[in-house]
Amino acid sequence: MKKKRWLAGLLGILMAFSLCACGNSADEGKTEDKAEEGGSSEKIVLGINDWPGSYWWLAVDELGYFEAEGVEVEVKLFSNYSDGLSALNSGKIDMFVPALADIIPAYVSGADIKVIMVQDFSAGADGLIASADINSVEELKGKNVAIELGGSDHLFLLKCLENAGLSENDVNLVNMSTGDAANAFISGSVDAAAIWEPSLSMAQEETGGNILATSADAEYEGLIPAVLAVNGDSLDTKRDEMKMVMKAWYNARDAYENNFDEFAKAVSDHAEVTPEEFKTLMDGCDVRNMEENVDAFKEGDTYVSLRNCAEMLSGFLYDNELIDELPENYEDLFDSSLFEEVYEEMK
């Protein structure tokens, strides 16, 4: 399948702006009551996916941090990552946690999305796994590799191939979701897969395959930041509620660091991982604190700087024909104002 064909299809999905309004009179009554009590009058729908760092939001909800801030939040888990991206761009959800690379194609095409916070960096939670008889990336030449085309691990795979002196044309890419890619690898249908946790650990445990590279390797440090992105229209109408969501996130950090067992239990109640598995998975995620987010919005020459990272990612996407043009600027993609207000009110 040619890159242009699947990219056009992906962008078509991402740009399907079909605004969705839902609710009933009972919900409206609850909303009015909450407003009278001094809480939020607007519900936030927050989309997450099966990514260790995003599991945090399940605990934030379960442990009552949203309620403490006075905001009603529905945390919606998208098993299909692309569906979450589409929902963000169409306005069906207000917030989503994608990898930075994954929202650049939509931004280039004019999607009204804003990055308001860095959630975490992948620090080993993304990886390239191959069957036990394959010991290096170079040995993938001519092999079948499962990948979700257009996703962050597609970019990671391309970087792995580039560092090994190979190109995308040297392997046979098999397009499928991350979960399906892990299953295909486990069943032996493909020779390798570029996937993220918890699928990566599951695939390695089930097959004894070789993990050829991960985002913990020095050459990939900072390559895959997970960001909190919001729909532009939602930001205009639910700004105060979004501030409450961010405050709940930062307040929950104390529970993560000082009462981890309770935090992990809250995650496991809503995700298909045990508390022990969650702890292992989080070893591959570097969750960013407030001071680190201050640095992220500054100009810099490392991937820690959002703008610098976005420029690198855009260049790589463009060179590999994953976007048709480079962004003219990133002023409309990054909005630090919401974080700055939260930072001033919480520090």
ZADO-1210 file (C-alpha; in nm, 4 decimals, padded with zeros to 6 digits):
<atoms>
<atom x="00.0000" y="00.0000" z="00.0000" code="MET" pos="1"/>
<atom x="00.1451" y="00.3346" z="-00.0967" code="LYS" pos="2"/>
<atom x="00.2103" y="00.5894" z="00.1744" code="LYS" pos="3"/>
<atom x="-00.0028" y="00.8564" z="00.0089" code="LYS" pos="4"/>
<atom x="-00.3047" y="00.6270" z="-00.0047" code="ARG" pos="5"/>
<atom x="-00.3099" y="00.5301" z="00.3635" code="TRP" pos="6"/>
<atom x="-00.2100" y="00.8799" z="00.4754" code="LEU" pos="7"/>
<atom x="-00.4972" y="01.0296" z="00.2799" code="ALA" pos="8"/>
<atom x="-00.7305" y="00.7806" z="00.4448" code="GLY" pos="9"/>
<atom x="-00.5972" y="00.8581" z="00.7919" code="LEU" pos="10"/>
<atom x="-00.6241" y="01.2333" z="00.7437" code="LEU" pos="11"/>
<atom x="-00.9717" y="01.1884" z="00.6047" code="GLY" pos="12"/>
<atom x="-01.0730" y="01.0267" z="00.9318" code="ILE" pos="13"/>
<atom x="-00.8947" y="01.2855" z="01.1408" code="LEU" pos="14"/>
<atom x="-01.0609" y="01.5750" z="00.9578" code="MET" pos="15"/>
<atom x="-01.4180" y="01.4376" z="00.9773" code="ALA" pos="16"/>
<atom x="-01.5511" y="01.7283" z="01.1837" code="PHE" pos="17"/>
<atom x="-01.8909" y="01.5923" z="01.2896" code="SER" pos="18"/>
<atom x="-01.9683" y="01.7703" z="01.6138" code="LEU" pos="19"/>
<atom x="-02.1606" y="01.5595" z="01.8593" code="CYS" pos="20"/>
<atom x="-02.3856" y="01.6933" z="02.1333" code="ALA" pos="21"/>
<atom x="-02.5359" y="01.4603" z="02.3850" code="CYS" pos="22"/>
<atom x="-02.7219" y="01.4698" z="02.7124" code="GLY" pos="23"/>
<atom x="-03.0677" y="01.4545" z="02.8652" code="ASN" pos="24"/>
<atom x="-03.2812" y="01.6570" z="03.1004" code="SER" pos="25"/>
<atom x="-03.1675" y="01.4569" z="03.4026" code="ALA" pos="26"/>
<atom x="-02.8027" y="01.5284" z="03.3240" code="ASP" pos="27"/>
<atom x="-02.8835" y="01.8964" z="03.2709" code="GLU" pos="28"/>
<atom x="-03.0460" y="01.9044" z="03.6136" code="GLY" pos="29"/>
<atom x="-02.7336" y="01.7571" z="03.7723" code="LYS" pos="30"/>
<atom x="-02.5214" y="02.0127" z="03.5878" code="THR" pos="31"/>
<atom x="-02.7334" y="02.3008" z="03.7179" code="GLU" pos="32"/>
<atom x="-02.7106" y="02.1660" z="04.0724" code="ASP" pos="33"/>
<atom x="-02.3334" y="02.1409" z="04.0467" code="LYS" pos="34"/>
<atom x="-02.3092" y="02.4976" z="03.9157" code="ALA" pos="35"/>
<atom x="-02.5152" y="02.6226" z="04.2097" code="GLU" pos="36"/>
<atom x="-02.2757" y="02.4448" z="04.4455" code="GLU" pos="37"/>
<atom x="-01.9819" y="02.6338" z="04.2966" code="GLY" pos="38"/>
<atom x="-01.8469" y="02.3487" z="04.0834" code="GLY" pos="39"/>
<atom x="-01.8109" y="02.3071" z="03.7098" code="SER" pos="40"/>
<atom x="-02.1108" y="02.3614" z="03.4834" code="SER" pos="41"/>
<atom x="-01.9566" y="02.1811" z="03.1845" code="GLU" pos="42"/>
<atom x="-01.8729" y="01.8120" z="03.1569" code="LYS" pos="43"/>
<atom x="-01.5328" y="01.7170" z="03.0168" code="ILE" pos="44"/>
<atom x="-01.4872" y="01.4027" z="02.8086" code="VAL" pos="45"/>
<atom x="-01.1242" y="01.2922" z="02.8356" code="LEU" pos="46"/>
<atom x="-01.0026" y="01.0249" z="02.5959" code="GLY" pos="47"/>
<atom x="-00.7152" y="00.7934" z="02.6847" code="ILE" pos="48"/>
<atom x="-00.5649" y="00.4826" z="02.5269" code="ASN" pos="49"/>
<atom x="-00.3838" y="00.1722" z="02.6481" code="ASP" pos="50"/>
<atom x="-00.0643" y="00.3543" z="02.7382" code="TRP" pos="51"/>
<atom x="00.0907" y="00.3217" z="03.0862" code="PRO" pos="52"/>
<atom x="00.1125" y="00.6958" z="03.1478" code="GLY" pos="53"/>
<atom x="-00.2486" y="00.7437" z="03.0459" code="SER" pos="54"/>
<atom x="-00.3599" y="00.4843" z="03.3007" code="TYR" pos="55"/>
<atom x="-00.2855" y="00.7593" z="03.5534" code="TRP" pos="56"/>
<atom x="-00.6127" y="00.9254" z="03.4593" code="TRP" pos="57"/>
<atom x="-00.8057" y="00.6201" z="03.5762" code="LEU" pos="58"/>
<atom x="-00.6637" y="00.6667" z="03.9255" code="ALA" pos="59"/>
<atom x="-00.7205" y="01.0438" z="03.9162" code="VAL" pos="60"/>
<atom x="-01.0873" y="00.9680" z="03.8551" code="ASP" pos="61"/>
<atom x="-01.1207" y="00.6699" z="04.0921" code="GLU" pos="62"/>
<atom x="-00.9511" y="00.8447" z="04.3837" code="LEU" pos="63"/>
<atom x="-01.1788" y="01.1490" z="04.3588" code="GLY" pos="64"/>
<atom x="-00.9373" y="01.4170" z="04.2393" code="TYR" pos="65"/>
<atom x="-01.1762" y="01.5424" z="03.9707" code="PHE" pos="66"/>
<atom x="-01.4579" y="01.5580" z="04.2231" code="GLU" pos="67"/>
<atom x="-01.2354" y="01.7481" z="04.4650" code="ALA" pos="68"/>
<atom x="-01.1781" y="02.0127" z="04.1975" code="GLU" pos="69"/>
<atom x="-01.5509" y="02.0342" z="04.1282" code="GLY" pos="70"/>
<atom x="-01.5373" y="01.9145" z="03.7672" code="VAL" pos="71"/>
<atom x="-01.7360" y="01.6330" z="03.6059" code="GLU" pos="72"/>
<atom x="-01.5101" y="01.4199" z="03.3875" code="VAL" pos="73"/>
<atom x="-01.5840" y="01.1117" z="03.1814" code="GLU" pos="74"/>
<atom x="-01.2633" y="00.9172" z="03.1174" code="VAL" pos="75"/>
<atom x="-01.3137" y="00.7248" z="02.7931" code="LYS" pos="76"/>
<atom x="-01.0703" y="00.4475" z="02.7020" code="LEU" pos="77"/>
<atom x="-01.0114" y="00.4017" z="02.3275" code="PHE" pos="78"/>
<atom x="-00.8833" y="00.0554" z="02.2468" code="SER" pos="79"/>
<atom x="-00.8293" y="00.1754" z="01.8891" code="ASN" pos="80"/>
<atom x="-00.5847" y="00.4651" z="01.9113" code="TYR" pos="81"/>
<atom x="-00.6845" y="00.6173" z="01.5757" code="SER" pos="82"/>
<atom x="-01.0453" y="00.6391" z="01.6930" code="ASP" pos="83"/>
<atom x="-00.9319" y="00.8600" z="01.9804" code="GLY" pos="84"/>
<atom x="-00.7453" y="01.0912" z="01.7447" code="LEU" pos="85"/>
<atom x="-01.0507" y="01.1159" z="01.5212" code="SER" pos="86"/>
<atom x="-01.2787" y="01.1860" z="01.8183" code="ALA" pos="87"/>
<atom x="-01.0539" y="01.4716" z="01.9340" code="LEU" pos="88"/>
<atom x="-01.0479" y="01.6391" z="01.5950" code="ASN" pos="89"/>
<atom x="-01.4213" y="01.5988" z="01.5388" code="SER" pos="90"/>
<atom x="-01.5049" y="01.7450" z="01.8803" code="GLY" pos="91"/>
<atom x="-01.6673" y="01.4254" z="02.0061" code="LYS" pos="92"/>
<atom x="-01.4261" y="01.4405" z="02.3006" code="ILE" pos="93"/>
<atom x="-01.2713" y="01.7461" z="02.4614" code="ASP" pos="94"/>
<atom x="-00.9261" y="01.6136" z="02.5512" code="MET" pos="95"/>
<atom x="-00.7014" y="01.3276" z="02.4422" code="PHE" pos="96"/>
<atom x="-00.3511" y="01.2024" z="02.5239" code="VAL" pos="97"/>
<atom x="-00.1691" y="01.1289" z="02.1956" code="PRO" pos="98"/>
<atom x="00.1970" y="01.1134" z="02.1089" code="ALA" pos="99"/>
<atom x="00.3096" y="01.4504" z="01.9733" code="LEU" pos="100"/>
<atom x="00.4025" y="01.3019" z="01.6340" code="ALA" pos="101"/>
<atom x="00.0506" y="01.1697" z="01.5857" code="ASP" pos="102"/>
<atom x="-00.1255" y="01.5068" z="01.5878" code="ILE" pos="103"/>
<atom x="00.1125" y="01.6848" z="01.3510" code="ILE" pos="104"/>
<atom x="-00.0529" y="01.5457" z="01.0322" code="PRO" pos="105"/>
<atom x="-00.3929" y="01.6743" z="01.1438" code="ALA" pos="106"/>
<atom x="-00.2417" y="02.0095" z="01.2471" code="TYR" pos="107"/>
<atom x="-00.0780" y="02.0474" z="00.9060" code="VAL" pos="108"/>
<atom x="-00.4196" y="01.9880" z="00.7482" code="SER" pos="109"/>
<atom x="-00.5820" y="02.2616" z="00.9549" code="GLY" pos="110"/>
<atom x="-00.7276" y="02.0771" z="01.2538" code="ALA" pos="111"/>
<atom x="-00.8042" y="02.3046" z="01.5487" code="ASP" pos="112"/>
<atom x="-00.6128" y="02.1244" z="01.8236" code="ILE" pos="113"/>
<atom x="-00.3945" y="02.2605" z="02.1016" code="LYS" pos="114"/>
<atom x="-00.1236" y="02.0996" z="02.3131" code="VAL" pos="115"/>
<atom x="-00.1608" y="02.2289" z="02.6680" code="ILE" pos="116"/>
<atom x="00.0668" y="01.9981" z="02.8712" code="MET" pos="117"/>
<atom x="00.3301" y="01.7269" z="02.8423" code="VAL" pos="118"/>
<atom x="00.2109" y="01.4155" z="03.0228" code="GLN" pos="119"/>
<atom x="00.5186" y="01.1932" z="02.9926" code="ASP" pos="120"/>
<atom x="00.8057" y="01.0761" z="02.7769" code="PHE" pos="121"/>
<atom x="00.8345" y="00.7187" z="02.6622" code="SER" pos="122"/>
<atom x="01.1452" y="00.5821" z="02.8334" code="ALA" pos="123"/>
<atom x="01.1335" y="00.2190" z="02.7311" code="GLY" pos="124"/>
<atom x="00.7593" y="00.1669" z="02.6917" code="ALA" pos="125"/>
<atom x="00.7810" y="00.1599" z="02.3107" code="ASP" pos="126"/>
<atom x="00.9819" y="-00.1087" z="02.1413" code="GLY" pos="127"/>
<atom x="01.0581" y="-00.3201" z="01.8367" code="LEU" pos="128"/>
<atom x="01.0276" y="-00.6933" z="01.9037" code="ILE" pos="129"/>
<atom x="01.1296" y="-00.9758" z="01.6689" code="ALA" pos="130"/>
<atom x="01.1211" y="-01.3547" z="01.6723" code="SER" pos="131"/>
<atom x="01.3931" y="-01.5341" z="01.8660" code="ALA" pos="132"/>
<atom x="01.5972" y="-01.6087" z="01.5530" code="ASP" pos="133"/>
<atom x="01.6302" y="-01.2381" z="01.4646" code="ILE" pos="134"/>
<atom x="01.9013" y="-01.0650" z="01.6656" code="ASN" pos="135"/>
<atom x="01.9345" y="-00.7204" z="01.5075" code="SER" pos="136"/>
<atom x="01.7351" y="-00.4606" z="01.3178" code="VAL" pos="137"/>
<atom x="01.9533" y="-00.5284" z="01.0135" code="GLU" pos="138"/>
<atom x="01.8175" y="-00.8837" z="01.0045" code="GLU" pos="139"/>
<atom x="01.4639" y="-00.7520" z="00.9490" code="LEU" pos="140"/>
<atom x="01.5379" y="-00.6967" z="00.5802" code="LYS" pos="141"/>
<atom x="01.2700" y="-00.8751" z="00.3786" code="GLY" pos="142"/>
<atom x="01.0709" y="-00.9650" z="00.6923" code="LYS" pos="143"/>
<atom x="00.7059" y="-00.8925" z="00.7780" code="ASN" pos="144"/>
<atom x="00.6703" y="-00.6221" z="01.0437" code="VAL" pos="145"/>
<atom x="00.3349" y="-00.5376" z="01.2056" code="ALA" pos="146"/>
<atom x="00.2735" y="-00.1690" z="01.2684" code="ILE" pos="147"/>
<atom x="-00.0125" y="00.0786" z="01.3064" code="GLU" pos="148"/>
<atom x="00.0581" y="00.2994" z="01.0080" code="LEU" pos="149"/>
<atom x="00.0685" y="00.6680" z="01.0917" code="GLY" pos="150"/>
<atom x="00.1066" y="00.6059" z="01.4658" code="GLY" pos="151"/>
<atom x="00.3959" y="00.7033" z="01.6910" code="SER" pos="152"/>
<atom x="00.5495" y="00.3560" z="01.6720" code="ASP" pos="153"/>
<atom x="00.5517" y="00.3795" z="01.2937" code="HIS" pos="154"/>
<atom x="00.7823" y="00.6769" z="01.3390" code="LEU" pos="155"/>
<atom x="00.9845" y="00.4821" z="01.5948" code="PHE" pos="156"/>
<atom x="01.0178" y="00.1912" z="01.3519" code="LEU" pos="157"/>
<atom x="01.1351" y="00.4212" z="01.0729" code="LEU" pos="158"/>
<atom x="01.3993" y="00.5658" z="01.3045" code="LYS" pos="159"/>
<atom x="01.5146" y="00.2145" z="01.3994" code="CYS" pos="160"/>
<atom x="01.5431" y="00.1178" z="01.0325" code="LEU" pos="161"/>
<atom x="01.7241" y="00.4409" z="00.9475" code="GLU" pos="162"/>
<atom x="01.9800" y="00.3851" z="01.2243" code="ASN" pos="163"/>
<atom x="02.0383" y="00.0343" z="01.0894" code="ALA" pos="164"/>
<atom x="02.0961" y="00.1580" z="00.7348" code="GLY" pos="165"/>
<atom x="01.7581" y="00.0341" z="00.6123" code="LEU" pos="166"/>
<atom x="01.4465" y="00.2032" z="00.4819" code="SER" pos="167"/>
<atom x="01.0758" y="00.1284" z="00.4950" code="GLU" pos="168"/>
<atom x="01.1103" y="-00.0349" z="00.1527" code="ASN" pos="169"/>
<atom x="01.3459" y="-00.2982" z="00.2965" code="ASP" pos="170"/>
<atom x="01.0709" y="-00.4581" z="00.5074" code="VAL" pos="171"/>
<atom x="00.7130" y="-00.5649" z="00.4472" code="ASN" pos="172"/>
<atom x="00.4847" y="-00.3519" z="00.6620" code="LEU" pos="173"/>
<atom x="00.1587" y="-00.5074" z="00.7806" code="VAL" pos="174"/>
<atom x="-00.0889" y="-00.2420" z="00.8951" code="ASN" pos="175"/>
<atom x="-00.2962" y="-00.3191" z="01.2067" code="MET" pos="176"/>
<atom x="-00.3749" y="-00.1745" z="01.5474" code="SER" pos="177"/>
<atom x="-00.1176" y="-00.2088" z="01.8242" code="THR" pos="178"/>
<atom x="-00.3182" y="-00.4790" z="02.0012" code="GLY" pos="179"/>
<atom x="-00.3657" y="-00.6759" z="01.6802" code="ASP" pos="180"/>
<atom x="00.0039" y="-00.6333" z="01.5970" code="ALA" pos="181"/>
<atom x="00.0989" y="-00.7922" z="01.9303" code="ALA" pos="182"/>
<atom x="-00.1420" y="-01.0800" z="01.8700" code="ASN" pos="183"/>
<atom x="-00.0126" y="-01.1321" z="01.5170" code="ALA" pos="184"/>
<atom x="00.3430" y="-01.1483" z="01.6458" code="PHE" pos="185"/>
<atom x="00.2508" y="-01.3912" z="01.9234" code="ILE" pos="186"/>
<atom x="00.0748" y="-01.6179" z="01.6752" code="SER" pos="187"/>
<atom x="00.3752" y="-01.6135" z="01.4412" code="GLY" pos="188"/>
<atom x="00.1877" y="-01.4407" z="01.1593" code="SER" pos="189"/>
<atom x="00.4564" y="-01.1718" z="01.1395" code="VAL" pos="190"/>
<atom x="00.8295" y="-01.1719" z="01.2092" code="ASP" pos="191"/>
<atom x="00.8372" y="-00.8516" z="01.4139" code="ALA" pos="192"/>
<atom x="00.6183" y="-00.5749" z="01.5551" code="ALA" pos="193"/>
<atom x="00.6688" y="-00.2170" z="01.6709" code="ALA" pos="194"/>
<atom x="00.4337" y="-00.1818" z="01.9689" code="ILE" pos="195"/>
<atom x="00.3996" y="-00.0180" z="02.3078" code="TRP" pos="196"/>
<atom x="00.3313" y="-00.1346" z="02.6603" code="GLU" pos="197"/>
<atom x="00.1573" y="-00.3359" z="02.7867" code="PRO" pos="198"/>
<atom x="00.1517" y="-00.5189" z="02.4524" code="SER" pos="199"/>
<atom x="00.5323" y="-00.5178" z="02.4300" code="LEU" pos="200"/>
<atom x="00.5900" y="-00.7050" z="02.7562" code="SER" pos="201"/>
<atom x="00.3058" y="-00.9441" z="02.6845" code="MET" pos="202"/>
<atom x="00.4510" y="-01.0318" z="02.3436" code="ALA" pos="203"/>
<atom x="00.7992" y="-01.0848" z="02.4840" code="GLN" pos="204"/>
<atom x="00.6723" y="-01.3016" z="02.7684" code="GLU" pos="205"/>
<atom x="00.4557" y="-01.5149" z="02.5404" code="GLU" pos="206"/>
<atom x="00.7174" y="-01.5764" z="02.2709" code="THR" pos="207"/>
<atom x="01.0623" y="-01.5239" z="02.4193" code="GLY" pos="208"/>
<atom x="01.1280" y="-01.2941" z="02.1254" code="GLY" pos="209"/>
<atom x="01.4121" y="-01.0445" z="02.1073" code="ASN" pos="210"/>
<atom x="01.3447" y="-00.6787" z="02.1797" code="ILE" pos="211"/>
<atom x="01.5742" y="-00.5123" z="01.9268" code="LEU" pos="212"/>
<atom x="01.5277" y="-00.1515" z="02.0376" code="ALA" pos="213"/>
<atom x="01.3232" y="00.0547" z="02.2826" code="THR" pos="214"/>
<atom x="01.2600" y="00.4210" z="02.3524" code="SER" pos="215"/>
<atom x="01.4974" y="00.3863" z="02.6503" code="ALA" pos="216"/>
<atom x="01.7915" y="00.3647" z="02.4098" code="ASP" pos="217"/>
<atom x="01.9943" y="00.6861" z="02.4040" code="ALA" pos="218"/>
<atom x="01.9324" y="00.7600" z="02.0361" code="GLU" pos="219"/>
<atom x="01.5548" y="00.7674" z="02.0922" code="TYR" pos="220"/>
<atom x="01.5445" y="00.9688" z="02.4152" code="GLU" pos="221"/>
<atom x="01.2592" y="01.2205" z="02.4072" code="GLY" pos="222"/>
<atom x="01.1401" y="01.0991" z="02.0671" code="LEU" pos="223"/>
<atom x="00.7909" y="01.0061" z="02.1879" code="ILE" pos="224"/>
<atom x="00.6345" y="01.2605" z="02.4238" code="PRO" pos="225"/>
<atom x="00.2734" y="01.1967" z="02.5247" code="ALA" pos="226"/>
<atom x="00.0884" y="01.5273" z="02.5423" code="VAL" pos="227"/>
<atom x="-00.2464" y="01.6452" z="02.6690" code="LEU" pos="228"/>
<atom x="-00.4197" y="01.7821" z="02.3587" code="ALA" pos="229"/>
<atom x="-00.7549" y="01.9572" z="02.3463" code="VAL" pos="230"/>
<atom x="-01.0123" y="02.0417" z="02.0839" code="ASN" pos="231"/>
<atom x="-00.9973" y="02.4133" z="02.0021" code="GLY" pos="232"/>
<atom x="-01.3711" y="02.4705" z="02.0317" code="ASP" pos="233"/>
<atom x="-01.3764" y="02.2910" z="02.3667" code="SER" pos="234"/>
<atom x="-01.0924" y="02.5092" z="02.4907" code="LEU" pos="235"/>
<atom x="-01.2971" y="02.8193" z="02.4091" code="ASP" pos="236"/>
<atom x="-01.6061" y="02.6978" z="02.5947" code="THR" pos="237"/>
<atom x="-01.4601" y="02.4840" z="02.8761" code="LYS" pos="238"/>
<atom x="-01.1418" y="02.6632" z="02.9715" code="ARG" pos="239"/>
<atom x="-01.2101" y="02.6713" z="03.3458" code="ASP" pos="240"/>
<atom x="-01.3049" y="02.3044" z="03.3496" code="GLU" pos="241"/>
<atom x="-00.9829" y="02.2130" z="03.1695" code="MET" pos="242"/>
<atom x="-00.7849" y="02.3978" z="03.4351" code="LYS" pos="243"/>
<atom x="-00.9599" y="02.1863" z="03.6980" code="MET" pos="244"/>
<atom x="-00.8634" y="01.8709" z="03.5070" code="VAL" pos="245"/>
<atom x="-00.4979" y="01.9752" z="03.5026" code="MET" pos="246"/>
<atom x="-00.5031" y="02.0613" z="03.8734" code="LYS" pos="247"/>
<atom x="-00.6495" y="01.7200" z="03.9511" code="ALA" pos="248"/>
<atom x="-00.3642" y="01.5575" z="03.7560" code="TRP" pos="249"/>
<atom x="-00.0932" y="01.7438" z="03.9452" code="TYR" pos="250"/>
<atom x="-00.2587" y="01.6896" z="04.2825" code="ASN" pos="251"/>
<atom x="-00.2689" y="01.3170" z="04.2129" code="ALA" pos="252"/>
<atom x="00.1081" y="01.3075" z="04.1752" code="ARG" pos="253"/>
<atom x="00.1478" y="01.3139" z="04.5526" code="ASP" pos="254"/>
<atom x="-00.0636" y="00.9977" z="04.5800" code="ALA" pos="255"/>
<atom x="00.1430" y="00.8302" z="04.3077" code="TYR" pos="256"/>
<atom x="00.4699" y="00.9062" z="04.4833" code="GLU" pos="257"/>
<atom x="00.3648" y="00.8576" z="04.8462" code="ASN" pos="258"/>
<atom x="00.0773" y="00.6083" z="04.8367" code="ASN" pos="259"/>
<atom x="00.1586" y="00.4051" z="04.5285" code="PHE" pos="260"/>
<atom x="-00.0230" y="00.0883" z="04.6377" code="ASP" pos="261"/>
<atom x="-00.3567" y="00.2697" z="04.6572" code="GLU" pos="262"/>
<atom x="-00.2847" y="00.4483" z="04.3290" code="PHE" pos="263"/>
<atom x="-00.1942" y="00.1244" z="04.1487" code="ALA" pos="264"/>
<atom x="-00.5013" y="-00.0504" z="04.2891" code="LYS" pos="265"/>
<atom x="-00.7219" y="00.2272" z="04.1499" code="ALA" pos="266"/>
<atom x="-00.5641" y="00.1793" z="03.8067" code="VAL" pos="267"/>
<atom x="-00.6041" y="-00.1981" z="03.8136" code="SER" pos="268"/>
<atom x="-00.9738" y="-00.1631" z="03.8981" code="ASP" pos="269"/>
<atom x="-01.0314" y="-00.0129" z="03.5525" code="HIS" pos="270"/>
<atom x="-00.7481" y="-00.1422" z="03.3330" code="ALA" pos="271"/>
<atom x="-00.6489" y="-00.4976" z="03.2506" code="GLU" pos="272"/>
<atom x="-00.3273" y="-00.4810" z="03.4518" code="VAL" pos="273"/>
<atom x="-00.2435" y="-00.5846" z="03.8056" code="THR" pos="274"/>
<atom x="-00.0901" y="-00.3328" z="04.0478" code="PRO" pos="275"/>
<atom x="00.2431" y="-00.5126" z="04.0079" code="GLU" pos="276"/>
<atom x="00.2210" y="-00.4957" z="03.6286" code="GLU" pos="277"/>
<atom x="00.1347" y="-00.1267" z="03.6448" code="PHE" pos="278"/>
<atom x="00.4487" y="-00.0596" z="03.8484" code="LYS" pos="279"/>
<atom x="00.6621" y="-00.2432" z="03.5907" code="THR" pos="280"/>
<atom x="00.4959" y="-00.0615" z="03.3026" code="LEU" pos="281"/>
<atom x="00.5577" y="00.2780" z="03.4625" code="MET" pos="282"/>
<atom x="00.9307" y="00.2054" z="03.4607" code="ASP" pos="283"/>
<atom x="00.9075" y="00.2826" z="03.0881" code="GLY" pos="284"/>
<atom x="00.7337" y="00.6193" z="03.1372" code="CYS" pos="285"/>
<atom x="00.8922" y="00.9405" z="03.2582" code="ASP" pos="286"/>
<atom x="00.5947" y="01.1374" z="03.3926" code="VAL" pos="287"/>
<atom x="00.6544" y="01.5129" z="03.3758" code="ARG" pos="288"/>
<atom x="00.5985" y="01.7425" z="03.6749" code="ASN" pos="289"/>
<atom x="00.5065" y="02.1115" z="03.6716" code="MET" pos="290"/>
<atom x="00.8620" y="02.2447" z="03.6626" code="GLU" pos="291"/>
<atom x="00.9439" y="02.0135" z="03.3729" code="GLU" pos="292"/>
<atom x="00.6394" y="02.1437" z="03.1873" code="ASN" pos="293"/>
<atom x="00.7699" y="02.4971" z="03.2337" code="VAL" pos="294"/>
<atom x="01.0853" y="02.3875" z="03.0516" code="ASP" pos="295"/>
<atom x="00.8859" y="02.2061" z="02.7834" code="ALA" pos="296"/>
<atom x="00.7227" y="02.5273" z="02.6633" code="PHE" pos="297"/>
<atom x="01.0551" y="02.7122" z="02.6415" code="LYS" pos="298"/>
<atom x="01.2706" y="02.7319" z="02.3319" code="GLU" pos="299"/>
<atom x="01.5495" y="02.4748" z="02.3439" code="GLY" pos="300"/>
<atom x="01.7816" y="02.2566" z="02.1399" code="ASP" pos="301"/>
<atom x="01.6773" y="01.9197" z="02.2876" code="THR" pos="302"/>
<atom x="01.3624" y="01.7119" z="02.2405" code="TYR" pos="303"/>
<atom x="01.2487" y="01.8271" z="02.5857" code="VAL" pos="304"/>
<atom x="01.1496" y="02.1521" z="02.4125" code="SER" pos="305"/>
<atom x="00.8109" y="02.0919" z="02.2520" code="LEU" pos="306"/>
<atom x="00.8795" y="02.3205" z="01.9588" code="ARG" pos="307"/>
<atom x="01.2196" y="02.1711" z="01.8896" code="ASN" pos="308"/>
<atom x="01.0775" y="01.8203" z="01.9131" code="CYS" pos="309"/>
<atom x="00.7873" y="01.9134" z="01.6838" code="ALA" pos="310"/>
<atom x="01.0274" y="02.0570" z="01.4254" code="GLU" pos="311"/>
<atom x="01.2304" y="01.7361" z="01.4282" code="MET" pos="312"/>
<atom x="00.9192" y="01.5193" z="01.4054" code="LEU" pos="313"/>
<atom x="00.7723" y="01.7289" z="01.1251" code="SER" pos="314"/>
<atom x="01.0943" y="01.7083" z="00.9261" code="GLY" pos="315"/>
<atom x="01.1051" y="01.3337" z="00.9662" code="PHE" pos="316"/>
<atom x="00.7382" y="01.2935" z="00.8741" code="LEU" pos="317"/>
<atom x="00.7878" y="01.5113" z="00.5680" code="TYR" pos="318"/>
<atom x="01.1043" y="01.3329" z="00.4540" code="ASP" pos="319"/>
<atom x="00.9176" y="01.0021" z="00.4721" code="ASN" pos="320"/>
<atom x="00.6115" y="01.1412" z="00.2881" code="GLU" pos="321"/>
<atom x="00.3891" y="01.1100" z="00.5931" code="LEU" pos="322"/>
<atom x="00.2869" y="01.4762" z="00.5574" code="ILE" pos="323"/>
<atom x="00.2660" y="01.6767" z="00.2366" code="ASP" pos="324"/>
<atom x="00.4115" y="01.9985" z="00.3729" code="GLU" pos="325"/>
<atom x="00.5927" y="02.1356" z="00.6751" code="LEU" pos="326"/>
<atom x="00.4029" y="02.3564" z="00.9206" code="PRO" pos="327"/>
<atom x="00.4650" y="02.7266" z="00.8698" code="GLU" pos="328"/>
<atom x="00.4805" y="02.7695" z="01.2478" code="ASN" pos="329"/>
<atom x="00.3711" y="02.6026" z="01.5685" code="TYR" pos="330"/>
<atom x="00.2049" y="02.9003" z="01.7353" code="GLU" pos="331"/>
<atom x="-00.1421" y="02.7563" z="01.6842" code="ASP" pos="332"/>
<atom x="-00.0425" y="02.4081" z="01.8040" code="LEU" pos="333"/>
<atom x="00.1088" y="02.4904" z="02.1437" code="PHE" pos="334"/>
<atom x="-00.0928" y="02.6904" z="02.3961" code="ASP" pos="335"/>
<atom x="00.0916" y="02.7321" z="02.7248" code="SER" pos="336"/>
<atom x="-00.1498" y="02.9907" z="02.8682" code="SER" pos="337"/>
<atom x="-00.3701" y="02.7351" z="03.0436" code="LEU" pos="338"/>
<atom x="-00.0726" y="02.5642" z="03.2066" code="PHE" pos="339"/>
<atom x="00.0761" y="02.9001" z="03.3084" code="GLU" pos="340"/>
<atom x="-00.2453" y="02.9915" z="03.4903" code="GLU" pos="341"/>
<atom x="-00.2533" y="02.6553" z="03.6669" code="VAL" pos="342"/>
<atom x="00.1139" y="02.6848" z="03.7563" code="TYR" pos="343"/>
<atom x="00.0662" y="03.0285" z="03.9115" code="GLU" pos="344"/>
<atom x="-00.2366" y="02.9155" z="04.1111" code="GLU" pos="345"/>
<atom x="-00.0749" y="02.5947" z="04.2401" code="MET" pos="346"/>
<atom x="00.2901" y="02.6785" z="04.3029" code="LYS" pos="347"/>
</atoms>
